[in-house]
Structure formats: structure tokens, C-alpha cells
Amino acid sequence: MAADGETMELDPREFDSVTFQKDPFPIYRRLRDYHPAFHDRFHNRWILTRYADVDAAFQDNQSFDRAIYDPDGDYDFGSRHIFGPNILEYGNSPQHRWLRNIVAGQFVGERLNVFLPIIDKIALEVISTFEKDGELELIRHFSSQFPIRVISNMLGLPREDEEMFVRWYQALIAGLGFGGEHLARGIAARNEMWEYLEPLIEIRRQNPGDDLLSRIAVAELEGKRMDIIEIKGFVALLLAAGGDTTDKAIANMWYHMLYTRPDVLPEVIADPELWSNVFTEMMRYDAVVHAQFRRTTREIPLHGEVIPKGASVILYLGGGNRDERTFKDPDVFDIHRDDLHMGRENRSGRYKDGKPGHLGFGMGPHFCMGYAMARQEAVIACAHLAKAMKNVRPKFATHPGITSPSIDSGGFRSPNELWIEFDRA
């Protein structure tokens, strides 16, 4: 039976509503309870929202392929993507595995630790530009600046060119959205960035240093290196996808501390290590990315339905992360959860503590390569912000909240603005 005021039936046009953009969770719940394998005939797609089903689809890449096109078909991979050739388009093909394996190791373990001083330095530099006392809009003045400057420094690019990289990043993100004019500007920015990068890549190949661009330029796997187009495509992906997810993760963490659980903020400020828990619970409660898309390679019987071969499938991470079959009181933001793995993520989603992990980075072969860097950047940045801004508080008593993608947003959920007031330490 449906709960009071809730209907079992679902009109697919609800997915296009402003209500769904602002608060998708009631619809996710109806899908989980009454339509766990929902055939959306209006948009010609299938939808999965239960944690176990999303997890299983991530793990079974032979049945749920990320690629839209056949790796052996006529499509010229990268030709219709704003980043150019990149691992996101190649699905489960050997090319995807090769590209992923040649670069993934640069973002974990000791290779990532080498870059931690850069993260500290850039965070403090951006914070130093704040006014001594007063107010600021956190997204414009910090979160949209910080990760891009970190990435450009990791790549070993000239400091004087950081502003240019911020501008390219903003155009690339808009180009990931859904408007033709934004795509055109994004491609123009990408081409401008590629022209800038090409001579630098050639220099790094001849005289590699310790920077990330050098590492990528000379990395080998199976006796092969990435060609220059693949390197430029990866840098575009790193700049836009890597930068934007961290940008919005920081904004979402502060939104929840200021508006969802302001009672917890003093505890977190007193113990900066708790920012790691804030990050993890944010990735469960209302992550930056709510959906990933797959294409079935065979018929999939599920919950009394049969998803046909070649069907488009949406895996709603945002729905699975609020599944009461997996998490207690899933609609409560709780940084001390005893039913969520709070430590470092891994691609299997299986942990020694026996607790489930959030779905925010995906799982399986397409698990986000930059997971460790995103966590480190977000946690370090938030800790520095909290230390620098005393008596931090929201400027406005109410806030419109986190919202789903606008036409030029690149597809990520975050607040549009986050005004805060503070006293400088």
C-alpha cells in the first residue's frame, strides 16, 4: 500500500519537472518501493534505484556496458565528445582498459601523496584573498577556483596561466551540459587549450620532470604510450570532470554543515578529521553525481520485468544511496553512521568492516579514478576554510538548496550560490 499522499503510479514527465530537479528523493522512493525496474516509455529508457541493483549493474560490465557505440563499429571515438578521445566513451573495450591502466596509478598512494603539499599551498593562497572580516560567496570565491589551480599546478603549468585554465574549465563544464551554444563555446575552449598544451607535451616527452604532465606523457603500458591526442583528451577530462566534482563536493559539504546539520558544525570545526566523515556522508546523502548511464548487452530479467538487449538504463546512484533496505534512516544526514563505511573507498565496494559504501564514485571497472584525489582535496580544503573563518555562519536564514543540473551545468548537483559570513582568525 502507498503511504499517505503518495501514489504508486509514476508519470514519466515527473522526471522533467522543477520539483524533481530540486528534490528527486520522493520519486526515488516510489521507484524503489513500487517500480524497482521501471520502464520509462516516454523517454525510452529503464531505471534502477535500489542499492543492490545499482551495485550489481556496476559490477556486471559484461551485461551493462558504459559505451554507447560499438568499439568495433563505424563511430570515430572522441569525435562527438567535448574532451576528444577519452576513457568515458570506450565502455568495456580493450582500449578503455589500456587507457585507464596507464594513468590510474598516478592518483593513488605515494604518487598522490607527492602532490599533497600543492593542495595545502593552493588552498591557503585562495583563502588569503578573502577579506579580513565579512562575507563571501563560497563557490565563486573558493570552490570553483581551488581545484582547477591545484590541477594546473600538478600538471606543472606556469602559475601565470592559472586564470586562463579557470576560464577554459568554466567553458568545458558548460559544454558538458545540454545547450548547443554552450557546446560550441566548450569546443572552442578545448581547441584553444589543446593548442596551448601541444608544445608543452612535446617538451615533457623530451625532458620529463616530476610533474603530472610529464608522468602522463612518458607513461608506458604494454610497450606503448598515449598519443598526443589521447594525452590532450585526458587533460581535458581531468580539468573538467575532476575539477568540477571537487568544486561541487566542497560546496555540498559546506551547504550541509550550514543548513542541514548546523548542530554538528561546531564538532567538526573542533575535530578537523571529521571532515572526512562529512565527505563520505555527503557522497551518500546527496552526492554530486546522481546518475550514470549504461547500455544492456543482453536481456536482463529483474523484478518481474525483462530489460531488453540494447536498452538504455539509468543507474540512479542518488536513489540507491537513500535505500532503506541498505541504510537506517537514510533521509537523515549523519556523519557518525554505523552502517556506512566511512574510510577510503575502493572499486569493489567491499570493505573489511562489513559495511556498505556509498555509490557516489560508482563501483567496479569504471570506478572513478580520481576518487582519492577528490577526497583529499575536499577534506583538506574544508579543514583550511574552517580554521581561517571564525564564527562561520550562513548569511541567509534560508537557502533554496542543492539542485539538479541546469542546461549549462555539466550534469552535477550542487547549490548555485552559498553566501557565508565569518570573522577572520
TORLUM-279118 format. One record per residue (C-alpha): y, x, z. Coordinates in steps of 0.5 Angstrom, whole numbers, padded with zeros to 4 digits, always signed. Example, Ala and Ser with C-alpha at 12.3 -4.5 7.8 and 13.67 -1.06 7.14 Angstrom:
BEGIN
-0009+0025+0016/-0002+0027+0014/
***
This chain:
BEGIN
+0000+0000+0000/+0007+0002-0002/+0012+0004+0004/+0017-0001+0006/+0023-0001+0000/+0018+0004-0004/+0015+0001-0011/+0008+0004-0013/+0010+0004-0020/+0015+0009-0024/+0019+0008-0030/+0020+0015-0033/+0027+0014-0034/+0028+0015-0027/+0027+0023-0029/+0033+0023-0033/+0038+0019-0027/+0043+0023-0023/+0039+0020-0017/+0033+0025-0019/+0038+0031-0020/+0041+0030-0013/+0034+0028-0009/+0028+0029-0013/+0023+0028-0007/+0022+0021-0006/+0020+0021-0013/+0015+0027-0012/+0012+0023-0006/+0011+0017-0010/+0008+0021-0016/+0003+0025-0010/+0001+0018-0007/+0000+0014-0013/+0000+0018-0019/-0002+0025-0018/-0004+0026-0025/+0002+0022-0028/+0002+0021-0036/+0010+0020-0038/+0009+0017-0044/+0017+0016-0045/+0018+0024-0045/+0011+0025-0048/+0008+0030-0042/+0004+0030-0036/+0006+0031-0029/+0002+0034-0023/+0006+0034-0016/+0000+0035-0011/+0000+0042-0008/-0008+0043-0009/-0007+0041-0016/-0001+0045-0018/-0004+0051-0014/-0011+0050-0019/-0007+0050-0025/-0003+0056-0024/-0010+0060-0022/-0013+0057-0028/-0009+0060-0034/-0015+0059-0039/-0014+0052-0038/-0007+0051-0037/-0003+0056-0042/+0004+0058-0041/+0005+0060-0048/+0008+0054-0053/+0006+0058-0059/-0001+0060-0061/-0001+0068-0060/-0004+0069-0067/+0000+0063-0071/+0006+0064-0075/+0011+0064-0070/+0015+0070-0069/+0015+0071-0062/+0022+0072-0059/+0026+0069-0065/+0028+0063-0061/+0029+0066-0054/+0036+0068-0052/+0032+0074-0049/+0029+0076-0055/+0021+0078-0054/+0019+0078-0047/+0013+0076-0043/+0015+0069-0042/+0013+0067-0049/+0007+0070-0049/+0002+0066-0045/-0005+0069-0043/-0005+0073-0049/-0006+0081-0049/+0001+0082-0051/+0003+0079-0044/-0002+0082-0040/+0000+0089-0043/+0008+0088-0042/+0007+0085-0035/+0003+0091-0033/+0007+0096-0036/+0013+0094-0032/+0011+0090-0026/+0010+0096-0022/+0017+0098-0022/+0019+0092-0017/+0014+0093-0011/+0012+0098-0006/+0015+0105-0006/+0018+0104-0013/+0022+0099-0010/+0024+0102-0003/+0028+0107-0007/+0033+0102-0009/+0034+0099-0002/+0040+0104-0001/+0043+0101-0007/+0042+0094-0005/+0045+0095+0002/+0051+0099-0001/+0053+0093-0006/+0052+0088-0001/+0057+0092+0003/+0062+0093-0003/+0063+0086-0005/+0064+0084+0003/+0069+0089+0003/+0073+0085-0002/+0073+0079+0003/+0080+0077+0006/+0080+0079+0014/+0080+0072+0016/+0080+0066+0013/+0076+0062+0008/+0072+0064+0001/+0067+0060-0004/+0061+0064-0003/+0058+0063-0010/+0064+0065-0013/+0066+0071-0009/+0059+0074-0007/+0052+0071-0009/+0054+0071-0017/+0057+0078-0016/+0052+0081-0012/+0045+0081-0015/+0048+0083-0022/+0052+0089-0019/+0045+0091-0016/+0041+0091-0022/+0046+0094-0026/+0046+0100-0021/+0039+0100-0021/+0039+0101-0029/+0043+0107-0028/+0049+0104-0032/+0056+0106-0031/+0060+0103-0025/+0066+0101-0029/+0062+0097-0034/+0059+0092-0028/+0065+0087-0030/+0062+0087-0037/+0055+0086-0034/+0057+0080-0030/+0060+0077-0036/+0054+0078-0040/+0050+0075-0034/+0054+0068-0034/+0053+0067-0041/+0046+0069-0042/+0045+0064-0036/+0049+0058-0039/+0045+0060-0046/+0038+0058-0042/+0041+0051-0041/+0041+0045-0046/+0047+0045-0050/+0047+0048-0057/+0054+0051-0056/+0052+0055-0049/+0046+0058-0053/+0051+0060-0059/+0055+0064-0054/+0049+0066-0050/+0046+0070-0056/+0053+0073-0058/+0053+0076-0051/+0046+0078-0051/+0047+0082-0058/+0053+0085-0055/+0049+0087-0049/+0044+0090-0054/+0049+0094-0058/+0051+0097-0051/+0044+0099-0049/+0041+0102-0055/+0044+0109-0055/+0043+0109-0047/+0036+0107-0048/+0035+0113-0053/+0039+0118-0049/+0034+0116-0043/+0028+0117-0047/+0030+0124-0049/+0033+0126-0042/+0030+0121-0037/+0033+0120-0030/+0031+0117-0023/+0034+0110-0025/+0030+0104-0027/+0032+0104-0035/+0029+0111-0035/+0023+0109-0032/+0022+0103-0037/+0024+0107-0043/+0018+0112-0042/+0013+0108-0038/+0006+0108-0042/+0000+0104-0042/-0006+0105-0046/-0002+0111-0049/+0004+0106-0052/+0011+0105-0050/+0015+0099-0050/+0019+0099-0057/+0027+0099-0056/+0027+0091-0058/+0022+0090-0052/+0026+0094-0047/+0032+0090-0049/+0029+0084-0048/+0026+0086-0041/+0033+0088-0039/+0036+0081-0041/+0030+0078-0037/+0032+0082-0031/+0039+0081-0032/+0039+0073-0033/+0033+0071-0029/+0032+0076-0024/+0040+0076-0022/+0040+0068-0022/+0034+0067-0018/+0037+0071-0013/+0044+0069-0013/+0042+0062-0012/+0037+0064-0007/+0042+0066-0003/+0047+0060-0004/+0041+0056-0002/+0039+0060+0005/+0047+0059+0007/+0047+0052+0005/+0041+0050+0009/+0044+0054+0015/+0051+0051+0015/+0049+0044+0013/+0041+0042+0014/+0040+0046+0021/+0046+0049+0023/+0043+0049+0030/+0039+0054+0028/+0044+0059+0025/+0046+0062+0032/+0039+0064+0033/+0038+0067+0026/+0045+0071+0027/+0043+0074+0034/+0036+0076+0030/+0037+0078+0023/+0030+0079+0022/+0029+0071+0022/+0033+0071+0015/+0026+0073+0012/+0023+0066+0015/+0030+0063+0012/+0028+0065+0006/+0021+0063+0006/+0022+0056+0008/+0028+0055+0003/+0023+0057-0002/+0018+0052+0001/+0023+0046+0002/+0028+0046-0004/+0027+0053-0008/+0031+0055-0014/+0026+0053-0019/+0022+0046-0018/+0018+0046-0025/+0014+0050-0029/+0011+0048-0036/+0004+0049-0039/+0000+0047-0045/-0007+0045-0044/-0012+0049-0048/-0018+0044-0047/-0019+0037-0044/-0018+0036-0036/-0021+0031-0032/-0017+0030-0026/-0016+0024-0021/-0019+0019-0026/-0015+0021-0032/-0016+0026-0038/-0011+0030-0040/-0012+0032-0047/-0012+0038-0050/-0005+0041-0053/-0002+0037-0048/+0005+0039-0045/+0004+0039-0037/+0010+0040-0032/+0008+0043-0025/+0013+0041-0020/+0013+0046-0015/+0018+0042-0011/+0013+0037-0011/+0007+0041-0008/+0012+0044-0003/+0013+0038+0000/+0006+0035+0000/+0004+0032+0007/-0003+0034+0005/-0002+0041+0006/+0004+0042+0011/+0006+0038+0017/+0013+0034+0017/+0014+0037+0010/+0021+0034+0010/+0023+0038+0016/+0027+0045+0015/+0023+0049+0020/+0024+0057+0020/+0018+0057+0025/+0013+0053+0022/+0006+0055+0024/+0003+0052+0018/+0006+0056+0012/+0005+0064+0011/+0012+0067+0013/+0011+0074+0011/+0011+0077+0004/+0008+0073-0002/+0002+0075-0007/+0000+0073-0013/-0007+0070-0011/-0003+0065-0005/-0009+0067-0001/-0007+0070+0006/-0011+0073+0012/-0007+0069+0017/-0011+0063+0013/-0004+0059+0012/-0002+0057+0005/+0004+0060+0002/+0010+0057-0002/+0009+0055-0009/+0016+0058-0011/+0014+0064-0014/+0008+0061-0018/+0001+0064-0017/-0004+0067-0021/-0003+0072-0027/+0004+0069-0028/+0006+0070-0021/+0014+0072-0021/+0014+0080-0022/+0021+0080-0018/+0018+0077-0012/+0019+0083-0007/+0026+0085-0010/+0029+0078-0010/+0026+0077-0002/+0029+0084+0000/+0036+0082-0004/+0037+0076-0001/+0035+0078+0006/+0039+0084+0006/+0045+0080+0003/+0045+0075+0008/+0044+0079+0014/+0050+0083+0012/+0054+0077+0011/+0052+0074+0018/+0054+0081+0021/+0061+0081+0017/+0063+0074+0018/+0064+0072+0026/+0064+0065+0028/+0062+0063+0021/+0062+0055+0019/+0063+0050+0013/+0070+0049+0011/+0068+0042+0010/+0064+0037+0014/+0060+0034+0009/+0057+0037+0002/+0054+0034-0004/+0048+0038-0003/+0044+0042-0008/+0043+0039-0014/+0038+0040-0020/+0040+0043-0027/+0047+0042-0031/+0047+0043-0038/+0049+0050-0038/+0046+0052-0031/+0039+0055-0034/+0035+0050-0030/+0035+0052-0023/+0037+0048-0017/+0043+0050-0012/+0050+0048-0009/+0055+0048-0014/+0060+0051-0009/+0059+0053-0002/+0066+0054+0002/+0066+0057+0009/+0071+0059+0014/+0070+0065+0018/+0073+0070+0023/+0073+0078+0020/+0069+0082+0025/
***
